[in-house]
Amino acid sequence: MITYQYSYFRPEDEEPAGLDKLMSLVSEHVMKEDMSLEKALETLVEKGLPVELELQNKGLEDLLLEFRSRIESLQVKILGTINLEKVCQMKEEDYISLGNLAQSELLQERDLQLELKKALAERSQDAIRKFRWNFPKEDREFYYRIQAYLLRLIEVMEDIDAFKKAQEKYHFTGKEIPEHREAFTYLQELESLSELKMLIDDVIRTGEFQDFDFKSLAQFLGPESYMEFEERRNKIVESLKALLQKNGKLFLDKEGELRLSPDSIRKIGMK
């Protein structure tokens, strides 16, 4: 869970809890990692602020929850578009048709025909692969013709398995019957969106934003999603700067650069 909360009413002269802890973290970044104060604050906002420090603006967690909701809407749209059950049925028909064609080629090879028939009945990819590898090679033309059927059968079985797994994982309610490649494009998008939701959940749980994959987010929500994140982060940073200046932790020098106040320097030196 993100390590900051939102504000409630407190007397104006009461210093917000957590400022000393925040300043300790800021100074650590400034000194150990040679950062500017501005960059140190940005880094801390992305990594998570002290839990005692409460902010008046909506936080980054809220923005990620908004992104998560948009991702779920994209998934719902896909699920409500395609009829994967019908696609799977069509693949089953392909499997039966290809199996029959392959068996018809083996009318003069009774033992081989029975072996293939058994593998088809078991719906075993391993059995069909074994049959393929052990198939006699004396008649090369015949061999290559059967191999083409067997390879296609294996591909169709893999497709059926992928579609059935997707049906178990997701609830498809659409009517559109996409072509084979288009169906897989939809499934890949669903998986990518699910992974992105998991990433968001992890960031919300840990409170660390600096390693978040905004490239993947932008792929589905557009480049403006990162701009929204930057805008929200900058608002929090500005609120922090104002809060820290108000409470004498930081000040602006003559050039407008943010500096540690004498009091902050003194407290850091005492540690």
Secondary structure as the mmCIF struct_conf table of DSSP 4:
data_model
#
loop_
_struct_conf.conf_type_id
_struct_conf.id
_struct_conf.beg_label_comp_id
_struct_conf.beg_label_asym_id
_struct_conf.beg_label_seq_id
_struct_conf.end_label_comp_id
_struct_conf.end_label_asym_id
_struct_conf.end_label_seq_id
BEND BEND1 THR A 3 THR A 3
STRN STRN1 GLN A 5 TYR A 6
TURN_TY1_P TURN_TY1_P1 GLU A 12 ASP A 13
BEND BEND2 GLU A 14 GLU A 14
HELX_LH_PP_P HELX_LH_PP_P1 GLU A 15 PRO A 16
TURN_TY1_P TURN_TY1_P2 ALA A 17 GLY A 18
HELX_RH_AL_P HELX_RH_AL_P1 LEU A 19 LYS A 32
BEND BEND3 GLU A 33 GLU A 33
HELX_RH_AL_P HELX_RH_AL_P2 LEU A 37 LYS A 47
TURN_TY1_P TURN_TY1_P3 VAL A 51 GLU A 52
STRN STRN2 GLU A 54 LEU A 55
BEND BEND4 GLN A 56 ASN A 57
HELX_RH_AL_P HELX_RH_AL_P3 LEU A 60 LEU A 79
TURN_TY1_P TURN_TY1_P4 GLY A 80 THR A 81
STRN STRN3 ILE A 82 ILE A 82
HELX_RH_AL_P HELX_RH_AL_P4 LEU A 84 SER A 104
TURN_TY1_P TURN_TY1_P5 GLU A 105 GLN A 108
HELX_RH_AL_P HELX_RH_AL_P5 ARG A 110 GLU A 122
TURN_TY1_P TURN_TY1_P6 ARG A 123 ARG A 123
HELX_RH_AL_P HELX_RH_AL_P6 GLN A 125 ASN A 134
BEND BEND5 PHE A 135 PHE A 135
BEND BEND6 GLU A 138 ASP A 139
HELX_RH_AL_P HELX_RH_AL_P7 ARG A 140 LYS A 169
BEND BEND7 TYR A 170 TYR A 170
STRN STRN4 GLU A 176 GLU A 176
HELX_RH_AL_P HELX_RH_AL_P8 HIS A 180 THR A 206
TURN_TY1_P TURN_TY1_P7 GLN A 210 ASP A 211
HELX_RH_AL_P HELX_RH_AL_P9 PHE A 214 LEU A 221
TURN_TY1_P TURN_TY1_P8 PRO A 223 PRO A 223
HELX_RH_AL_P HELX_RH_AL_P10 GLU A 224 LYS A 246
TURN_TY1_P TURN_TY1_P9 ASN A 247 GLY A 248
BEND BEND8 LYS A 249 LYS A 249
STRN STRN5 LEU A 250 LEU A 252
TURN_TY1_P TURN_TY1_P10 LYS A 254 GLU A 255
BEND BEND9 GLY A 256 GLY A 256
STRN STRN6 LEU A 258 LEU A 260
HELX_RH_AL_P HELX_RH_AL_P11 PRO A 262 MET A 270
#
